[in-house]
Amino acid sequence: MMKIFDKRISLPEHDFITAKNDQNQSALFSVIIPTYTRFQFLRECIDSVIKQTYSSYEIIFVDHNASQENKEIISEYRNNYSNISIVRFFKNYGQWAVIPIIWNAGLVYSKGKYVYVLSDDDFLSENYIEKMVKLFNDNKHCVTAAPLPVSVNENSNINPGDYLSINNRSRYTNGKKLAVNFINEWLDPSLPKSFSAPGGTMVIRRDLLIRLGGFDDNNDDSQILKYAIFGDSGFDPEAKLYWRHHNNQANVLLKSKGNIFYKSTTEAIKDSGYIDIWQKKFNKNQYKLLLKYIEFKKIFNITGVFSEALKKKSPVLVLKVMLNILKECPPNVIGKVYLGICIRLIKYLKKKIVKYSC
């Protein structure tokens, strides 16, 4: 396997509370659960792992200087089950540290051949690990695996939607083909979707993660554009990731402050290293396609934030977004962004007019 990165994962000061079982016993599957607040969802999240039909797994809680309620819950589970360990940080390093520090802390202490990061507000179907492991076992070239992502609300009820139609792919797909298809589907909305999911969807082989320097801040895209491209990507829709939508989601809270993410996204893409990987592993046309997608996605993210501000009917928030565009974006990007905003604004006004006339 091609080695791209040669860097160690470094972590700030922390404690590691080991699991109670024999430390020589190696779990095949590692579930990393970062936690900070949102204790109201945490038990359902943990119970969905405890109830798995597959037994060779470990849970690693990563306590990002969590609330007292969260600390008590994870300590309780660790005391009651022998396959649970805790990485405990003494301070909270902020939202932008969640992946490069918190996710990677779980990775460093993981023992499994396969690694999955489960958000503390999401939960899994009982057959999840069994189905994911089978995808790897049935195909030696499989380096990533995914379930069917299903959106749920705060009460764990499934939100309306045909989730299979927007995850329209076979049991195994060549990772490079999946990545190119993924980009083309973003650039051309008329194409059928082969992958539509939150950032924490794919199970990834641990050795691959370590070779590529661990998780990075651009994980939404990296899971496909960086990790999956090194082999085949498995998919089993019988397994489910129940992905919760609520007002306390990190991205919702950040958008509510008018953040446009242009600078942070640009830095995250640069640090991820997948541009260099594509230059080595893909042909010139595919590499150019990636660069086109990157610029498109940054502008798409900004216009999405603007749309959220419109929905909130907050002139102050709209103004914050507009000022942040002028502050963060280079001149050659500003025009494209405002064009995208004009298109969104026209669509928004059309909906309002139709609603009013009805």
C-alpha positions in Angstrom: 0.0 0.0 0.0 1.3 3.4 -1.0 2.6 5.5 2.0 1.7 9.1 1.6 2.3 10.6 5.1 5.1 10.0 7.5 3.9 11.8 10.6 2.9 10.7 14.1 -0.4 11.6 15.7 0.4 13.9 18.7 -2.0 14.5 21.5 -2.2 17.1 24.3 -2.1 16.1 28.0 -4.8 13.5 28.8 -5.6 10.4 30.9 -6.3 6.9 29.6 -8.6 4.7 31.7 -8.2 1.2 30.4 -10.9 -1.3 29.9 -11.3 -4.0 32.6 -10.8 -7.0 30.3 -7.5 -8.6 29.6 -5.4 -6.0 27.7 -3.8 -8.8 25.6 -7.2 -9.6 24.1 -7.6 -7.8 20.8 -11.1 -6.6 19.7 -11.6 -6.8 16.0 -13.8 -3.7 15.8 -13.3 -0.4 17.6 -16.2 2.1 18.2 -14.9 5.5 19.2 -17.5 7.8 20.8 -16.4 11.4 21.4 -18.6 13.2 24.0 -18.9 16.7 25.4 -22.5 17.6 26.1 -25.8 16.2 24.6 -26.2 13.8 27.5 -29.9 13.4 26.7 -28.9 11.3 23.6 -25.9 9.5 25.0 -27.5 6.5 26.6 -29.3 5.6 23.4 -26.1 5.9 21.5 -24.2 3.6 23.8 -27.0 1.1 24.2 -27.1 0.7 20.4 -23.5 -0.6 20.6 -23.9 -2.7 23.7 -26.8 -4.5 22.0 -24.9 -5.5 18.8 -25.3 -9.0 17.5 -21.5 -9.1 17.0 -19.4 -9.5 20.2 -15.7 -8.8 19.3 -15.7 -5.1 19.7 -14.5 -2.4 22.1 -15.9 1.1 22.9 -13.5 4.0 23.5 -15.1 7.1 25.0 -13.2 10.3 24.3 -14.1 12.8 27.0 -13.5 16.3 25.6 -13.7 17.8 29.1 -17.3 16.7 29.0 -20.2 17.9 31.2 -20.7 16.3 34.6 -23.7 14.4 33.3 -21.7 12.9 30.4 -18.8 12.0 32.7 -21.2 10.1 35.0 -22.8 8.2 32.2 -19.6 7.0 30.5 -18.1 6.1 33.9 -21.2 4.1 34.7 -20.9 2.1 31.5 -17.2 1.6 31.9 -17.8 0.2 35.4 -20.5 -2.2 34.1 -18.9 -3.5 31.0 -15.4 -4.9 30.6 -14.7 -3.8 27.0 -15.0 0.0 27.5 -12.1 2.4 28.0 -12.0 6.2 28.4 -9.6 8.9 27.0 -10.1 11.9 29.2 -8.9 15.4 28.3 -8.4 18.1 31.0 -9.7 21.0 28.8 -11.9 21.5 25.8 -9.9 22.5 22.7 -12.9 23.8 20.8 -15.0 22.6 17.8 -12.1 22.6 15.4 -10.1 20.2 17.6 -12.9 17.5 17.6 -11.5 15.5 14.6 -7.7 16.1 14.6 -7.4 15.7 18.4 -10.5 13.9 19.8 -11.2 11.4 17.0 -7.4 10.7 16.7 -7.2 10.1 20.4 -9.6 7.3 20.0 -7.7 6.0 17.0 -4.4 6.0 18.9 -5.8 3.8 21.7 -7.9 1.6 19.5 -7.0 -2.1 19.1 -9.5 -3.1 16.4 -8.6 -3.9 12.8 -11.6 -1.7 11.8 -12.4 1.7 13.3 -15.6 3.6 13.4 -16.4 7.0 15.0 -20.0 7.2 16.3 -21.4 10.7 17.3 -22.9 10.7 20.8 -26.2 11.9 19.4 -26.5 9.1 16.8 -27.2 5.3 17.1 -26.9 2.1 15.2 -29.0 -0.9 14.2 -28.2 -4.0 16.2 -26.7 -5.8 13.1 -24.4 -2.9 12.3 -21.0 -4.3 13.3 -21.8 -7.8 12.1 -22.7 -6.5 8.7 -19.7 -4.2 8.4 -17.2 -6.9 9.4 -18.7 -9.3 6.9 -18.1 -6.7 4.1 -14.4 -6.7 5.0 -14.2 -10.5 5.5 -15.9 -11.2 2.1 -13.5 -9.0 0.1 -9.8 -8.7 0.9 -9.6 -5.5 -1.1 -12.3 -3.7 1.0 -10.7 -0.8 3.0 -13.9 1.1 3.9 -17.5 0.0 4.6 -20.8 1.8 5.1 -24.4 1.2 6.2 -27.5 3.0 5.0 -27.7 6.4 6.8 -31.2 7.2 8.0 -32.2 10.6 9.4 -34.1 10.7 12.7 -35.5 13.5 14.8 -34.9 14.4 18.4 -37.4 11.7 19.5 -35.6 9.0 17.4 -38.4 8.8 14.9 -37.3 8.4 11.3 -37.7 11.5 9.2 -39.5 11.0 5.8 -37.3 10.2 2.9 -36.2 7.5 0.4 -32.7 6.9 1.8 -31.9 4.0 -0.4 -32.5 6.0 -3.6 -29.8 8.5 -2.6 -27.3 5.8 -1.7 -27.6 3.9 -4.9 -24.6 1.7 -5.2 -23.7 -2.0 -5.2 -22.3 -4.1 -2.4 -18.7 -3.3 -3.5 -17.5 -0.3 -5.5 -13.9 0.4 -6.6 -12.9 3.3 -4.3 -11.5 5.5 -7.1 -14.7 5.0 -9.1 -16.8 5.9 -6.1 -14.8 9.1 -5.5 -15.1 10.2 -9.2 -18.8 9.4 -9.2 -19.3 11.3 -5.9 -17.7 14.4 -7.4 -19.7 14.2 -10.7 -22.9 13.8 -8.7 -22.2 16.9 -6.7 -21.4 18.9 -9.9 -24.4 17.5 -11.8 -27.5 17.2 -9.5 -29.4 15.4 -12.2 -27.2 12.3 -11.8 -28.5 9.6 -9.4 -26.8 9.7 -6.0 -24.5 6.9 -5.0 -23.5 8.4 -1.6 -25.4 10.8 0.5 -24.4 10.8 4.1 -23.0 12.6 7.2 -19.3 12.8 7.8 -19.1 9.9 10.2 -20.4 7.2 8.0 -17.6 4.9 6.9 -15.8 2.2 8.9 -12.2 2.4 7.9 -9.3 -0.1 8.2 -7.1 1.0 11.1 -3.8 0.4 9.3 -4.9 2.7 6.4 -5.9 5.4 8.8 -2.5 5.2 10.5 -0.6 5.2 7.2 -2.5 8.4 6.1 -1.8 10.3 9.4 -5.2 9.6 11.1 -8.5 11.4 10.7 -8.4 15.0 9.4 -10.6 18.0 9.7 -12.1 17.5 6.2 -13.5 14.1 7.1 -16.9 14.6 5.3 -15.0 14.4 2.0 -11.9 12.6 3.1 -13.8 9.4 3.9 -14.4 9.1 0.1 -11.7 11.2 -1.5 -8.8 10.1 0.7 -9.4 6.7 2.4 -11.8 4.9 0.1 -9.6 5.3 -3.0 -7.1 2.8 -1.7 -9.3 -0.2 -2.4 -12.9 -1.3 -2.6 -15.7 0.3 -0.6 -18.4 -1.9 0.8 -22.1 -1.0 1.4 -24.8 -3.0 3.1 -28.2 -1.2 3.4 -29.4 -3.8 5.9 -27.2 -2.1 8.5 -28.3 1.4 9.5 -26.7 4.5 11.0 -29.5 6.6 12.6 -28.3 10.1 12.1 -30.0 12.6 14.3 -31.0 16.1 13.2 -31.5 18.6 16.0 -30.8 22.2 16.8 -27.7 21.4 19.0 -25.8 19.8 16.1 -22.3 21.4 15.8 -22.8 22.5 12.2 -26.2 24.1 13.0 -24.7 26.1 15.9 -21.8 27.3 13.8 -24.1 28.3 10.9 -26.3 30.2 13.4 -23.3 32.5 14.1 -22.9 33.4 10.4 -19.7 31.4 9.9 -19.0 30.7 6.2 -16.1 28.2 6.7 -14.2 29.5 3.7 -10.8 29.9 5.4 -11.2 26.8 7.6 -12.3 24.6 4.7 -9.4 25.8 2.6 -7.0 25.0 5.4 -8.6 21.6 6.1 -8.4 20.6 2.5 -4.7 21.6 2.3 -3.9 19.8 5.5 -5.8 16.6 4.5 -3.2 16.0 1.7 -5.7 14.3 -0.6 -4.9 16.8 -3.4 -1.4 15.4 -3.5 -2.7 11.9 -3.4 -5.0 12.5 -6.4 -2.1 13.9 -8.4 -0.3 10.6 -7.9 -3.1 8.1 -8.2 -5.5 9.6 -10.8 -5.1 10.8 -14.4 -4.9 14.5 -15.3 -8.6 14.9 -16.1 -9.7 13.3 -12.8 -7.2 15.5 -10.9 -8.7 18.6 -12.6 -12.2 17.3 -11.7 -11.1 17.2 -8.1 -9.9 20.8 -8.2 -13.1 21.9 -9.8 -15.1 20.1 -7.1 -13.1 21.7 -4.3 -13.9 25.3 -5.5 -17.5 24.4 -6.2 -17.9 22.9 -2.7 -16.5 25.9 -0.9 -18.9 28.2 -2.7 -21.8 25.8 -2.2 -21.1 25.7 1.6 -21.3 29.5 1.7 -24.5 29.8 -0.2 -25.9 27.1 2.1 -25.1 29.2 5.2 -26.8 32.2 3.5 -29.9 30.1 2.9 -30.0 29.1 6.6 -29.8 32.8 7.5 -32.7 33.6 5.2 -34.8 30.8 6.8 -34.2 32.3 10.2 -35.5 35.6 8.9 -32.7 37.4 10.7 -31.4 40.6 8.9 -28.5 40.7 11.4 -27.4 37.1 10.6 -27.7 37.8 6.8 -25.5 40.9 7.2 -22.9 38.8 9.2 -22.8 36.3 6.4 -22.3 39.0 3.8 -19.5 40.7 5.8 -17.8 37.4 6.4 -17.8 36.7 2.7 -16.0 40.1 2.1 -13.6 39.3 4.9 -12.6 35.8 4.1 -13.0 35.2 0.3 -10.5 36.3 -2.3 -11.7 38.8 -4.9 -12.0 36.1 -7.7 -14.3 34.1 -5.5 -16.6 36.8 -4.1 -18.3 37.3 -7.5 -19.0 33.6 -7.8 -20.4 33.5 -4.2 -22.7 36.5 -4.8 -24.0 34.9 -8.0 -24.8 31.7 -6.1 -26.5 33.8 -3.4 -28.6 35.6 -6.0 -29.8 32.3 -7.3 -30.6 31.1 -3.8 -32.4 34.4 -3.1 -34.5 34.1 -6.2 -35.5 30.5 -5.3 -36.4 31.7 -1.8 -38.6 34.6 -3.0 -40.3 32.3 -5.6 -41.3 29.9 -2.8 -42.6 32.8 -0.7 -44.7 34.2 -3.6 -46.1 30.7 -4.4 -46.9 30.2 -0.7 -48.5 33.6 -0.4 -50.6 33.2 -3.6 -51.9 29.8 -2.4 
